[in-house]
């Protein structure tokens, strides 16, 4: 069969399939006029099960995902076997959609930029959205962070940060300083080097021990944002740093909030201690603000709670308001000048989609929306986060009376209910959905990080859903015992 014949047959088959699907209109279908076809619900989930490998899951998946058909405000429109539903998003799409969905300011920025150009390479070229974004990030982050490397994702920004630190030490004639120190309970991403600084036992990457670089781990910081710093723990950090100083390139931590490693909060005093120890031992300090950046913890950046500046800071997730994937690694002049004066005076890293103009334009609009109260209906992001913190503190208090609950904690726009045993995902998720809320528990945690525009009424619903999920999970576990 000739190539021409094969191509012709393929086009006819595709056309026939699209016409057939377009003619379907019966129970169990989802009408999406924007796509020009209607897709049968069960068929789409079947294709998903056959072909799509979802994050942190087996192939094929054991539990069918909800099918999102639209989103608006702080809500997701989902389809299911029992018909459509609208769910309040209690997760901000993994902590990124801080402004909610289909926000007119962000939509307008995306449309305006795509009408100009959606992408150009960043090697040898530049463009206004990226330049303005770098300028804005330098203005917003702690001084003296001055230089911005734009990356495609949070994990990649951590890879870049680690590469910066290793190359900096080598450039200064200290090639033996090539290990990293962190504390247990952390999470920094799923690419290779970031996995090495995630919790080596309780994290998701213990499978790779012996393959990943071996790093230096302090014990996890004592819990409690408002707790007085523990002198014994401060001494533990000092002793560990002293013992390994000759081989340490950098210390990397999530400041104040350890996210996917366990949703723990710690005193900002430990960040001040790390800054002093790093300075004393010629070790760089890296703050991973991918989850905490842009207001989530109650300050614009979690580092602001401590009033210290790292040598390198990683940001991502909420940078574009959850619209597009974009992250950044910012560094001080000391780091940039050290690398530029070394044996290889370049940072050899260049993602294809680095500085994507569409993502950068939306990120600029997201920062406008975050920092300009007039675009937010007259309220500041700080007022919104304080309002959310108050609502979560009051609404999640009921969970303390539930059997099987170990702890309830709230900081900024983060609310966490920790159970005494692993969450029953099916029972907890079903209970939350029945309450009209989307949650994504993990390990022994049922938590929420809602978008900042979430109303008081919606926050009350989120709190009820978290409590219902906790109760359902415990009841399911007890029924099996």
N, C-alpha and C positions, 0 to 999 in steps of 0.2 A: 504494500500500500504506500502511495506517495505521501510526502509530507503535506502537500496541498490538500489531498483528500482527507488525511487525518485531521488537519486543522478545521476543515469545513465540517466534518462530522462532529468534532468537539463543540464548535460554535452552535450547531443545530441542537445538540443535546442540552447545552446550557440554556439556550433560548426556550426549548420545550419545558425544561424544569422550572424556569422563571415564570413562564406563562401559566403552568399548572398551579404553581404556588400562588400566583397573583389572582387566580380564579377562586381560590379557596375562601370561604367565608362561612364558618360554622363554629359551633361551640368548641372551646379549647384553642382558638386561634388568637393571636395578638395582631391587631391591625397597626402597622407602622407605615403610614402613607409617605413619610419622608424617604423610606427605602424603596418605595414603588412595589413592594411585595408584602404579602402577609405570611408570617411564619408560624406554623403550628407549634404550640407550646411543648407538647410531648416530643415532637420531632426535634426541636431545638435542644431540649435537655438531653435527648438521646445522642445527638451529635456532640454536645458538650462532654458527655460521659465517655464517648468513643475517642475523642481527639484532644481535649483540653486538659492539661496537667495544672491543677490549681495549686496555689502556694501551701506549703506545709501539709500536703496530703498525698495519699497513694494514687497510683494510676491503675485502674480507674478509681474515681472517688467513691467512697462508701455512702456518703450522704449527698443527695441532690442539692445544689445551691439554689438560692432564690434567684429568679430571673428579673433583673431590673429593666423596666421599660421606659423610665423617665425619672427626673429628679427636679425638685423646685424648692426654693426656700431652704429649710433644713430637713426636708422629707424625701424619701425614696418611694417611687412607684414600683411595685413589684407584682409579678404575675405568679399564680400558683394553681394547683389543681382545683382549688375551690373558688377561683376567680381573683380579680385584682384586689390589691390592698395598698394603703398608704402608710408607711412606717416613718416615724421620727428617727433620724440617723443619730444614734448616741455615740458614734465612733468617729465622726468627721472623716469618714473614709480613710481609716488608719491614720487619724490625727492631722490630716492635711487640709481638709475643706473647712477652714476656720470661718469663712464668710458664707458657707452654705452653697447652694447650687443655683445655676442660671442667674447669677448676680449681674444686674445690668452694667455695672462698671467694668467687671471682668469680661463679660460678653463683648462689650463695645471695644475693649482693648484687643481682644482676639480677632474680631472682625476687621478692625482697622489695620492691624499688622498683616493679616493674611491677604488683604487687598494690596499691600506693598510687596512683601516677599515673605515666604514661610521659613526658608532656611538658606543659609550660605555657609560654606566652610569658614572656620575661624583662623586657620593658618594663613597668614599674610593678608587677611581681610579683617575688618571690624565693622561695627554698625552701632547706631545710636542706642537701641534698646539695651544692648550689653554694656555699653559704656555708662549709660545712665544708671543701670542696675548696680554696677560696681561702685559708682559714686555713692549711691543711696546706702548700700550695705556698709561702706566705710563710715558714713555719717551715723548710722544707727548702732553699730556694734561698738564694744569698748575700745578705747584708745590704748595702745597705738596700733591696732590692726589696720593695715594700709593697703594690702595687696590681695587681689581676689582671683582665684582660679575657679572658673565655672565648670561644673561637672554634670553628668547626666542623672545621677541618683545619689542618695545618701551614702550607700555603701561605697560608691566610687569616690565620693568626697573624702571618706575615711581612708581609702587606699591612697589617695593623693596626699593627705595629711601625713600618713605614715612615711610615704616616700620622701616628702619634704624633710621630715625629721632625720631619717637615715642619711639622706644626701647632705644635709646640713652638717651633721657630725663628721662625715667622711671628708667634706670640703675643708673642715677645720683641722684635718690631720688626726682625727680620732676614730679610725675605722673599727676599733674594738667596741665602740658604743653603738650596738646594733640590736639590742633587745628593748622591749617595751614593758613598762610596769602599769598595772591597772588594779582595780579591786574587784573581788568576786561579786557576782550578781549583776554584772553588766551585760550590755548587748550593743554591738556596733555594726551589725550588718552581716550579710550572708556570703559576700565574696571572700576570697581566700585569706588575705592578711587580716581584715576585720574579724573573721571567725576566730583568729588566734587570740584576740583580746576579749572575746565573749567568755562568760563563765565556763570554765573547763569541765565542770561536773553537772551543775544544774541547768546549764544552757542547752541549746538545741544541737550543738556541734561536737559533742563528746566522741562521736564516731570517728572524728578526724584526728584524735590525739595520736601522736607519733608521725603524722604527716605534716601538720601545721608547725610553724615556728614555735618554739617553747618560750613563753613569756614569763614574767615575774608577777605573781598575784598576791596582793594584800587581802586580808579578810574583808568581807563586805562592811561598809561603814555602819556604825550603830544607827538604828532607825530613829526617826523623829526629826522633822524639820525644825521644830522649836526647842529641841532638847539641847541641854548644855553639852559642849564637846567633851568626850571621854578622854581624860589624860592618858589612860592606858592605850587607847587606840592611836592617839597622836604619837606616842612613843613607838608603837608598832610600825607606823608609817616611817618614822625617822630611822628606826633600826634597819628596816628593809631597804630603804634608800641608801643608807650608809654601806650596807653589805654589798649592794649591787651597783653602786654608782659608776664604777669603771666600765661597766658594760651596758648601761642604760642610755639609749638615745632620747627617750621621751616617756612621759607619763600621760596616759589617755584615760579620761573618765567622762561619764555623763554627769554634769553638774546638778546637784540638788535632787534630781529625779532619775532613778534607774528605771527605764521604761520596760521594754519587752523582756528584760531579765527578771522582772518581779514587781514592778510598779512600787518601788520603795522610795521613801523620801528621807533625806539626811540633812544634817546641819550644814549651812554654808561655811561654817568655821573650818571644816575639813578642806575646803577649796583654798582658803587662805594658807593653811598649813602646807598644802602641796605646792603652792606658789613659792613659798619661802624655801622649801626643801629643794625644789628644782633649781632655783637660783643659786643655792649654795653648792650644788653638785654639777653644774653645767649640763643640766638635763632640761629638755624642752617640755612644755606643758600644753596638752591638747584638750580642748573641751569639745565634746560631741553634743551639739545643741540641735541635732536634727529633729528630735521629738519635742524639745522644750522651747525652741526658738520662736519668736514672734508672739510672746505674751502668754503662753499656755500655763506657766507656773505662777503667774501674777506679776512678774517683771518682764520687760521686753525680751531679755535673755536671762537664763537662770544664773549666769555669771554675775549679773547685776545684784543678786541677793548678797553676794560676798564682796562686791566692789573690787574684784580682781580681773585682770586681763590675761588670757592665755597667750601663748606664742602662736598657736594655730587654733582656729575655731571652724567647726563644720556646721553648716546649716542646710536645711532641705525641707521635705514634707510640706509645711505651710507656706513655703517661699512663693509659690504661684497660687496660693489659695486652693490648692488641690486640683487645679485645672490641667497642668502639664508637668511632666517630670523634669525637675531642675534642682540642682544643689550647688553648693559652693564651699571651697576651703579658703579661708582668709588667713593671712599670716602677717607678722610684724616685719618692719624693715630689717631687723636683725636676721631673721630667717632668710628673707629674700636676698639680702646682700651676702650672707654666708654662702648660699648656693651659687650665686652669680660669680663669686670670687674663687670658686673651687676648680678642681682639675677638669670637671665637666660643667661648664658654666651655664647649663640650661636645665630646666625641669623637663625631662623627656616623658611627657604624658600629653596626649592629644586626642580625646574622644571625637569621633566623627561628628556628633551632634553637640559638641561643646559650644556654649554660648548661643544656642538656638534662638533666633530672633523672636519667634512666636512665643516661646516660653518666657524669654526675658521681658517682652512687652507686657505679658500678663502679670509677671512678677512685679514689675513697676506699678501696675495698676493695683495689685494686691497690697503693696506697701502704701500707696496713696490711701486706699480704703482703710488700712489699719491705722494710719497716723493722722488722718484728717477727719475730725468729728463731723464736719458738715456733710461728708459723704456717708456717714454712719447714722444719719438721723439726729445728730446733735449730741450723741454720747461718745465717749472715748472708749478705746478697747479696754483700758484699765477698769472703767466702770462696768463694762459688760462682764469681764472676767471676775470682778469682785461680786457682782450680782449672781453669777453662776456658782461661785464658791459658796456663797451664803445659802443658795437654794439646795446645792448638793449636801452641804453640811446638815441642813434641817431635814431634807427628804430621805437621806440615807441613814439617818440616825435610827430609824425603825429596824434596820437590818441587824443592829446590835442585839436585839431581843430574839432573833431567829435562832433556832437550833442549828448547829453546824457552822456558825460564823465565828471565825477567829479574830478578825479585825476589820474595822471600818476607818478609812483615812481619806482626807480631802486636802488638796492644795491647789489653789488657783482653779482652773477649769478642768480639774482631774478628780474623779471620784472613784474609790476602790473599795470593794467588799472582798475580803479574803476568807475563803472557806477552810475548814479543817481537813478537807480531802480534795482530790481532783474534781474539777467541774464535770458533771455529766452534760456534755455539749448538746446532745439532742434535747434533753429535758429543759435545760436552761434556755437554749435558743427558742424552742417552741413556746415557752412561757413568755419570753420577751416579745416575740412576734404576736402572740395572743393579746398582749398588752399594748400593741401598736408601736413597738420600738425595735429598732435593729441594734443588737449588741453582738460582740464577738469575744466571748470569754476565752481564756487560755489558762492552762495549768490549774491552779486553785483560785483563780481570780475572775471575778465578774466586775467589770469596770466601765466607766464612761468618760469620754472626752468630747463633749458636744460642741457643735459650731457656736461661735460667739453670738450670733443673732437669735439663738434659741430662746423662746419666750418663757416667762415664769410658769405659765400653764403647761407648756411642753416639757420644761424641766421637771415639773412635778410628775408628769407621766413617765419620764425617763427614770426617775427615782423609784416609782412604783414598779416599773419593769425590772429594774436591777434587783429589788427585793423579791419580786415574784420568781425571777430566775434563780436566785440563791435558794429560795425555799423549794422550788421544783427540783433543783439539782440534789439537794440533801435528801428529799423524799425519795427520789429515784435510787439514790445510793442505799438508803435504808431498806427499800423494798427488795434489793438484791442480796442483802446481808442475812 
